[in-house]
Amino acid sequence: MYVEVKVRHDVGCDPGYFFTWNNVMAGPSWAATHVGNTIRIWMLEVDGTRFFVVAETSQDANAELKHEIQQIVGSIRFA
């Protein structure tokens, strides 16, 4: 399944607004989102476990970067 969310209004998207996990020091963190950003989410089920791949681009992202993200997601393989 694929979902794409476009941030259209400044709603103070602090950590936890979209996500429920705690911020882990030195780990991946979504510090904020900004108006114009696009969040892309790919949701899969792998052997009964839900797996999410999430990418965010700013409004300045060009077609080449968006294509590169799609290639990265398309290259993921499960053994």
N, C-alpha and C positions, 0 to 999 in steps of 0.2 A: 504494500500500500504506500502511496506517496501523498504527502500533504505539503502545501506551500502557503506560508503566512507572510503577508506584507504588513510592515509596521506603518500605519497611516497616521496615527496620532501619538503625541507624547503623553504616555500614561504612567511615566515614572517606572519603567520596566527594570526594577532592581532585581538582583538574584532572588530566585524563588517565585517570580511572577509567572514564568512559563514552566519552570522546573521545580521538582520537590526534593531533590537531593541536596545535601549540605555541601557548602564550598569546602574543598579540601586544599590545604596549603600546598602549593607547588603542583597541583593537579589541574585538569581542565576546568575552566570556570567561565560562565557567561556573565561578565560583570555588568553589562547593560546592553540594551538595544536602542537604536536611534530611528527616528522617522526616516522612511525611505529604505530601510534595511529589509531584506527578504530572508526568511528562515525556511530552509527546505528540510523535510524530515522523511526518511525512508524507514518503513517499519516492516520487519520480517519476523517470521517464526522459524527458528532453527532447532530441531529436535525438541520441540515443546517449550523452548525458551524464547521470549521476545527479545529482539535485537533492534536497536535504533541507530541510525546514522544521521547526524544532524550537521548541516552546514549553514553558515550565515554569510551573506554578502551585503555590502553597502550599496547605496544607489550609484556609486562610482564604478562598480564592477562592470567590466566589459564582457562581451560575448566569449572571448577567449578564456577568461577565468571561469565563467559559468560552464563552458564545455569541459574544462579541466576537472572541475568538481564532478561532473557527470562521469567522466572517464575513471576517476578514482573510485567512485561508488561502483561503477560497472566492473572494476577489476577485483573487487572483494570476492574471495572464494572461501568456502567452508569445506574442511576435509572430513 
